[in-house]
Amino acid sequence: MGTSDAIYQPDLALVHHRGFGFHAAACAPGILELLAPVRDRQGLVLELGCGTGLLTTELTAAGHRVIATDASAAMLAVAREVVGDLVQELRQLTLPDDRLPQADAIVAVGHPLSYLPDAQAVDQALIAMAAALRPRGVLAVDICDLEWGRARQGVPYFAGAAKDWAIITRFSMPAADRFVRDITTFLPNPDGSWRRDSEHHENVLVDTSLIPALLRQHGVDAQVRPSFGTETNPPGLRVVVGRKPAR
Ligand SMILES: C[S@@+](CC[C@H](N)C(=O)[O-])C[C@H]1O[C@@H](n2cnc3c(N)ncnc32)[C@H](O)[C@@H]1O
């Protein structure tokens, strides 16, 4: 178990699930289209950083066989409620060191790769994904480019709230390749009072234009694109779509 288990503790996991499902929902149609050939041959989809199962639900509803994984025990606890036995397996898996099961597609949205400590760890995870992908396999992941930080310079915070959650996030950029979020969450207690919790998240920003050459060296033909399909992603979030040729 790596340091990522320390992030997305129970309160932030709930706030993510209640308030931040829009990204997985926006990505789902494009991902389902990319994965249609995998579904048609009843291939196995490995989801990394599945969080609370927001994309997982869309994959299983479309008929995919899915192993859904995440580093955070708290995210997986919500996912267990949400996707239950609709998946082949829910597994705690921390990139980049944990072994990846072989799969016919590997997907990750909400930039789990960007939670790794540095660009070298991101490369290590991408190489592990290339090795785990079976021939004719499809790779579809999103990741924060260096542009993510440039686009948010001078944006000091984000705040959001609904009837059953609230969040205040302060941003900082100690280096051009590091995006830091100090997150405070608020959730209602049964007695009507609100409880507060805090988390510190660090994301590494990488030059995504280097990713296709790395994946090519490991047998995957990949492109970096602005989106999986027709969705509009936040500035600086890039999508890597790859295919491993048939043997
Ligand atoms: C922004 S959330 C996205 C969750 C989900 N995919 C979604 O779109 O709702 C990022 C996820 O990456 C997971 N994560 C962070 N570091 C990770 C690591 N080293 N290995 C695997 N998952 C990780 C977090 O626990 C979290 O669930």
The ligand as an SDF file (V2000), in Angstrom:
LIG
                    3D

 27 29  0  0  0  0  0  0  0  0999 V2000
  -10.0820   12.6500   -8.9850 C   0  0  0  0  0  0  0  0  0  0  0  0
  -10.2920   11.0040   -8.4120 S   0  0  0  0  0  0  0  0  0  0  0  0
  -11.1210   10.2450   -9.8140 C   0  0  0  0  0  0  0  0  0  0  0  0
  -11.9430    9.0510   -9.4080 C   0  0  0  0  0  0  0  0  0  0  0  0
  -12.8040    8.4420  -10.4960 C   0  0  0  0  0  0  0  0  0  0  0  0
  -12.0100    7.8780  -11.5540 N   0  0  0  0  0  0  0  0  0  0  0  0
  -13.7820    9.4560  -11.0560 C   0  0  0  0  0  0  0  0  0  0  0  0
  -13.5910    9.9160  -12.1870 O   0  0  0  0  0  0  0  0  0  0  0  0
  -14.7340    9.7920  -10.3530 O   0  0  0  0  0  0  0  0  0  0  0  0
   -8.6300   10.3210   -8.5370 C   0  0  0  0  0  0  0  0  0  0  0  0
   -8.5570    8.8900   -8.0460 C   0  0  0  0  0  0  0  0  0  0  0  0
   -7.2110    8.4200   -8.1960 O   0  0  0  0  0  0  0  0  0  0  0  0
   -6.9290    7.5930   -7.0920 C   0  0  0  0  0  0  0  0  0  0  0  0
   -5.4840    7.4870   -6.9310 N   0  0  0  0  0  0  0  0  0  0  0  0
   -4.6500    8.4290   -6.4510 C   0  0  0  0  0  0  0  0  0  0  0  0
   -3.3980    7.9590   -6.4240 N   0  0  0  0  0  0  0  0  0  0  0  0
   -3.4410    6.6950   -6.9200 C   0  0  0  0  0  0  0  0  0  0  0  0
   -2.4640    5.7020   -7.1370 C   0  0  0  0  0  0  0  0  0  0  0  0
   -1.1770    5.9160   -6.8260 N   0  0  0  0  0  0  0  0  0  0  0  0
   -2.8480    4.5060   -7.6450 N   0  0  0  0  0  0  0  0  0  0  0  0
   -4.1550    4.2890   -7.9400 C   0  0  0  0  0  0  0  0  0  0  0  0
   -5.1370    5.2060   -7.7470 N   0  0  0  0  0  0  0  0  0  0  0  0
   -4.7880    6.3950   -7.2470 C   0  0  0  0  0  0  0  0  0  0  0  0
   -7.6000    8.3040   -5.9250 C   0  0  0  0  0  0  0  0  0  0  0  0
   -7.7650    7.4800   -4.7980 O   0  0  0  0  0  0  0  0  0  0  0  0
   -8.9100    8.7290   -6.5720 C   0  0  0  0  0  0  0  0  0  0  0  0
   -9.9100    7.7530   -6.4270 O   0  0  0  0  0  0  0  0  0  0  0  0
  1  2  1  0
  2  3  1  0
  2 10  1  0
  3  4  1  0
  4  5  1  0
  5  6  1  0
  5  7  1  0
  7  8  2  0
  7  9  1  0
 10 11  1  0
 11 12  1  0
 11 26  1  0
 12 13  1  0
 13 14  1  0
 13 24  1  0
 14 15  1  0
 14 23  1  0
 15 16  2  0
 16 17  1  0
 17 18  1  0
 17 23  2  0
 18 19  1  0
 18 20  2  0
 20 21  1  0
 21 22  2  0
 22 23  1  0
 24 25  1  0
 24 26  1  0
 26 27  1  0
M  CHG  2   2   1   9  -1
M  END
$$$$
